[in-house]
């Protein structure tokens, strides 16, 4: 599973209403019918003046690392955001905001091993830099009819009974959050539990909270140093 950077705590959060809509397939709104899933989130910031007007919200669907789609940076170059392109959310208004992600179709290109996972993010459209993600860490999962947990390898260090993906699930969408306490496999007595992904308290209706945090400027990939005798 993808790791998440903890969002900073801010002394004063500013929240204003806004409606965003995500179309996961093409076509006029009238042709899409009812959404399969609606996710609701609140985006807040302690410094509205520092937030660029080019921020958008969306989903980043994970891809199979064996597909050859991984991004590679050459030395001396500033790397791009190392994520697959996010499905963007058209914006009607301005941040900070309340928004809804309406998902109208399964993520066919992102499905492997019978399921697909996505992260809800806020990012700057021109630079592709991430500005925020839900806290606690949240993952949208789509399960197909071919999903077979018996063929999956458990996550390293997590007991099988605490691994959501090793249980059978009916086809459909699920919302997971990193909220379940789990003792790492082989951990010594008295070890502090770690948080692992589990069903969100209110399922797909669980409200998400995102605090905007300015990204760290990317740095160029260093080139190897050649030693001369």
C-alpha positions in Angstrom: 0.0 0.0 0.0 1.2 3.5 -0.6 2.5 5.4 2.4 1.1 8.8 3.3 2.8 11.9 4.6 1.1 13.2 7.7 -0.6 16.5 7.2 0.5 19.4 9.4 -1.7 20.7 12.2 -2.6 24.4 11.6 -3.7 26.8 14.4 -6.5 28.3 12.3 -8.4 26.6 9.4 -10.4 28.4 6.9 -13.3 26.6 5.2 -15.7 27.8 2.5 -18.3 26.0 0.4 -17.6 24.7 -3.1 -19.0 21.9 -5.2 -16.7 19.8 -7.4 -17.7 17.0 -9.7 -15.6 14.1 -11.0 -16.6 12.3 -14.2 -14.6 9.0 -14.5 -15.8 8.5 -18.1 -16.4 10.8 -21.1 -19.7 12.0 -22.3 -22.3 14.6 -21.5 -23.6 14.7 -17.9 -27.1 13.6 -19.1 -25.6 10.4 -20.6 -23.8 9.2 -17.5 -26.8 8.3 -15.4 -26.5 8.1 -11.6 -22.9 7.9 -10.1 -21.7 4.6 -8.8 -20.0 6.3 -5.9 -20.1 9.7 -4.3 -17.2 10.7 -2.0 -17.5 13.9 0.1 -14.5 15.9 1.4 -13.7 19.1 3.1 -10.5 21.0 2.2 -9.1 23.5 4.6 -6.0 25.8 4.9 -4.5 28.1 7.4 -3.2 30.5 4.7 -5.7 31.0 1.8 -3.4 33.7 0.3 -0.7 31.1 -0.4 -2.9 28.7 -2.2 -2.6 28.8 -6.0 -5.7 29.2 -8.1 -4.7 26.2 -10.2 -5.4 23.6 -7.5 -7.8 20.7 -8.5 -9.0 17.6 -6.7 -9.1 14.1 -8.1 -8.2 10.4 -7.9 -4.9 8.8 -8.5 -5.4 5.2 -9.5 -2.5 2.9 -8.7 -0.9 1.1 -11.6 0.9 -2.2 -11.8 4.6 -1.5 -11.4 5.4 -4.3 -13.9 3.5 -2.4 -16.7 6.5 -0.3 -17.5 4.7 3.0 -16.6 7.0 4.0 -13.8 8.6 7.4 -14.3 12.4 7.7 -14.3 14.4 10.9 -13.8 17.8 11.4 -15.4 20.6 12.9 -13.2 20.7 16.6 -13.2 17.0 16.9 -14.1 14.1 17.9 -11.7 11.7 15.0 -11.6 8.0 15.2 -12.2 5.5 14.1 -9.5 6.0 10.3 -9.4 2.4 9.4 -9.7 0.2 8.3 -12.6 -1.9 11.1 -14.0 -4.8 12.0 -11.7 -8.4 12.0 -12.8 -9.1 15.7 -12.5 -12.1 17.3 -10.9 -13.6 20.3 -12.7 -13.8 23.2 -10.2 -16.7 25.5 -9.8 -15.6 28.2 -7.3 -12.4 28.5 -5.3 -10.5 26.7 -2.5 -10.8 26.1 0.4 -13.9 24.1 -0.1 -16.4 21.3 0.3 -16.5 19.0 -2.6 -18.0 15.8 -3.9 -16.4 13.2 -6.2 -18.9 11.5 -8.4 -17.6 8.3 -10.0 -19.5 7.0 -13.0 -17.4 4.0 -14.2 -15.0 1.4 -12.9 -11.3 2.1 -13.4 -10.7 -0.6 -16.1 -7.1 0.4 -17.0 -6.0 0.2 -13.3 -7.4 -3.2 -12.4 -4.9 -6.0 -11.7 -5.3 -9.1 -9.4 -9.1 -8.4 -9.5 -9.0 -5.0 -7.8 -7.9 -1.4 -8.2 -6.9 1.2 -5.6 -7.0 5.0 -5.7 -6.0 8.0 -3.6 -8.1 11.1 -3.2 -5.8 14.1 -3.6 -5.6 17.9 -4.2 -2.9 18.9 -6.5 -1.6 21.8 -8.6 -2.6 21.2 -12.2 0.4 22.9 -13.9 3.1 21.4 -11.7 1.4 18.1 -10.7 2.6 18.6 -7.2 0.4 17.2 -4.4 -1.0 19.7 -1.9 -3.1 17.5 0.3 -4.7 14.1 0.9 -7.2 12.8 3.5 -6.1 12.3 7.1 -6.3 9.5 8.2 -4.8 8.0 5.1 -7.6 6.9 2.8 -7.8 4.5 -0.1 -10.7 3.9 -2.5 -10.8 0.2 -3.6 -12.7 -1.3 -6.5 -13.2 -5.1 -6.4 -14.2 -7.1 -9.5 -15.9 -10.5 -9.7 -12.5 -12.1 -10.4 -11.1 -11.0 -7.0 -9.6 -14.0 -5.2 -7.9 -13.2 -1.9 -6.5 -16.8 -1.8 -4.1 -15.9 -4.6 -2.8 -12.7 -2.9 0.4 -12.4 -0.9 -0.2 -10.7 2.4 1.5 -7.4 3.2 4.9 -7.7 4.9 4.8 -7.4 8.7 1.0 -7.4 9.0 -0.8 -10.5 10.5 -3.1 -12.1 8.0 -6.1 -11.4 10.2 -5.4 -7.7 10.0 -5.0 -7.6 6.2 -8.2 -6.3 4.6 -7.2 -7.6 1.2 -6.9 -11.2 2.3 -10.7 -11.4 3.0 -13.4 -12.1 0.4 -15.3 -9.0 -0.7 -18.3 -8.7 -3.0 -17.7 -6.7 -6.3 -18.0 -3.0 -5.8 -16.3 0.0 -4.3 -15.0 0.2 -0.7 -13.5 3.0 1.3 -10.6 2.1 3.6 -8.8 4.2 6.2 -5.6 3.6 8.2 -7.4 3.3 11.5 -7.1 -0.4 12.6 -4.6 -1.2 15.3 -2.4 -4.1 14.4 0.6 -5.8 16.1 3.4 -6.4 13.6 4.2 -10.0 12.9 7.0 -11.1 15.2 6.8 -7.9 17.3 8.1 -8.1 20.8 5.7 -8.0 23.8 4.8 -4.4 24.6 5.4 -3.2 21.0 3.2 -0.2 20.0 0.5 -1.2 17.5 0.7 0.2 14.0 -2.3 1.5 12.0 -3.4 -0.5 9.0 -6.1 -0.1 6.4 -9.6 -1.2 7.3 -13.2 -0.3 6.4 -14.0 3.4 7.0 -16.4 4.0 9.9 -19.3 5.1 7.6 -18.2 3.2 4.5 -18.4 5.2 1.3 -20.3 7.9 3.1 -17.5 8.7 5.5 -16.6 12.4 5.2 -13.0 13.1 4.3 -10.9 15.9 5.7 -8.0 17.4 3.7 -5.6 20.1 5.0 -3.6 21.9 2.3 0.2 21.8 2.9 2.5 23.6 0.4 4.7 20.9 -1.2 8.5 20.8 -0.8 10.1 22.1 -4.0 11.5 19.2 -6.0 15.2 18.9 -6.3 17.3 17.7 -9.2 18.5 14.1 -9.2 22.2 14.1 -8.3 24.7 12.8 -10.8 27.3 10.2 -9.7 30.7 11.7 -8.8 33.7 10.4 -10.8 36.8 10.0 -8.8 40.1 10.9 -10.4 43.4 9.4 -9.3 
